[in-house]
Amino acid sequence: MKKSLFLYLFILAVLLNIFTYMYYSKKNVFYETQFKTTNAKLRDSLTSVAAKYDDANYFSLENNQNAQNYFDSGDSKKFIPYEKLIPYVKEKLMDFNENPKGNPYTGQDQIGAQKFIINKAKVLNHRWIIADYSDGEYWGEVLLKYFINEDETVTFETVQSVLYQK
């Protein structure tokens, strides 16, 4: 009886060792394949996001070499790098939000108690800006022309404005 009990315990211990060995040896392979598939999926999604980002920024001063060259007059004193120009132009446009009647470049007169202000703007190239504006109740978009003058001031001109329905 004692011999058969030791035999059963020995067989059970051998089986446990075999199963443990198989589990740990297959576990590494499983995690490696899972890591490779997850890594491939992440790489594909990163490529997809990068392509969408490139498509979204196709019309931007950062990616348009011809528009960047427009500000390079050949005179090193008058060269305006676009990295400094974009925030400068946006800041000058947003400064008009302080007007008591609202930003005049939204192309809209004040409708209610709130004034129209520009919330967000994107410099498309060396000449155009697209901006989003609202008064808290109504929303719209505007296409602007901008000009950099010789004294480095910025002038704006409203090309087209759209006000969305409530």
N, C-alpha and C positions, 0 to 999 in steps of 0.2 A: 504494500500500500504506500509505504514511504517512497519507494523507488518510482512508482507511477506518479506520485505527486511532484517529485523533483523533475521527472521527465516532462510533465505538463508545464511546470513553471519554466523549465529550460526552453521548451518550444515557444511558450508565450513570450519570453524575453527575447528570443531570436526574432520572432515575428515583429515585436515592437521595435527592435533595432533596425530591421529591414524597412519597415514602414517609415520610421524616423529618418533613415538615410535617404530613402526615396523622396520624402517630403522636402527635406532640405536641399537635395540636389536639383529637384525640379523647381523649387521655389525661386532660385536664382535665375534659371532660364526663363521662367514665367515673368518675373519682374523685368528682365532685360527686354523681352519681346514687348511687354506692356509699355516700357519706357520708350522703345523705338517707335511704336505706333502712336503714342501720345506726342512724342517729339515731332513726328512727321505731320500730325494733325495741326499742332501749334505752328510749325513752320509754314504750312499751307495757309492757315488763317492769318498769319503775320504777313505773308505775301499778298493775300487778298486785301487786307487792311491797308497795306502800303500802296497797292494799286488804286484803291478807292481814294486814298489821301492825295495821290498824284492827280487823279481825275478831278477831285474837288478843288485843288489848287492850280489847275491849269491856267485859269485866268487870275493871276496874281502877279504883283510886281516882283516878288521874290524869285519867280520862275521864268520871267520874261526878259531875256537878255537884251532884246531890242529896246524895250522900255527903259531898262537900266542904262543903256548907252545914251539915251536921250539926255540924261542929266550929266553926262560926261562931255563937257564943252571943249575939252582939249586944254583948257586953262586949269592948272592944278589948284588955283585958288577958288575957282567957282565949281569945282567938282563936289557933288552932293551924293554921298553914299546912300543907297536905298535903305540900309539898315537904320539910318538916322532919319531919313525922310519920311518913312511910313508912320512912325509914332508922332513925328512933328506935325504932319498933315492931319492925322486923326485928332491930335490935341487941339489944333487950331479950329477944327470943325466942331469938336465938343465944347469949346469955349463959348460958342454961340448958344448953347443950352441955358446959359445964365440970363439970357434976354427975358424980361418980364412977360413978353408976349409969346415966348417960345422960340425955338430955333427957326430962323427965317428960311433955311434951306431945306425944310421938310416939304415945302410947296403947299402947305395947308395953313389956313387961318385957324385961330383958336375956336373950338366948337363949344365946349362947356366951360366949366370952372378951371379945368386943368389945361396946361399948355403942352403943345407937342414938342418933344425933345428926342434927339437921336440917341438911341441906345447902343447901337453897334454899327461899325463901319468897316468896310474892306476896300483897300486900295487895289483896284484891278490892274492898272497899268500907269503909264506916265500922264494920263489925262483923265481917267474916270475913277469914280468911287461909287460903290453901292452901299446904301445905309438902311437900317431898320429904325423906325421911329414909332412913338406911341404917346398917348396922353393918359394911359392907364385904362382907358375904355376902348379906344379905337387904335388900330394898328395899321401900319403901312410901310412901304419901301420907297426909296427915292434913288434916282440915278443922277449923280452930280459930275460936273466937269470941274477940275481944279487947275489952277495955274500958279507956278512959282515965279514970282516977280524978281526983278534984278536986285531989289533990296531984301530978298529972301522972305518976303511976306507971301501969304497964300490968299488967293481969291477963289471964290467958289461961284458956280452957276448951276442952277437947277435945270436939268434936262427934262426929266419926267418923274412924276410922283404918282403913286398908287395908294389909295386908302381902301382897306378891306372892310367888308360889311361886318356888322356885329355878329 
